[in-house]
């Protein structure tokens, strides 16, 4: 069972045709007090993400609402917890909405050295 206070990320992916829908969802998330951080739209690959994306930070209690908002747009997304295992967060612990994107897992932090936790709710890539 997910703790309501557990830190989570969602990476919202988009292509050129989906950019307007992604931008509109980003605005909606920015007005939602349950969303702790909305990252900048990156129109290219960054980190393990090979295509355009942005991230949102939220707590476990908001998973159903965040997932429903993403699903309503038809956009692809990766929703994952932030633990001390960055690789597992982006793979075995992750939930995909829509068609998965092949991530570059070679750039992820080793277990026990997750640099994502300190930046939760503070900054994106």
Order of alpha helices (4+ residues) and beta strands (2+ residues): beta-alpha-beta-beta-alpha-beta-alpha-beta
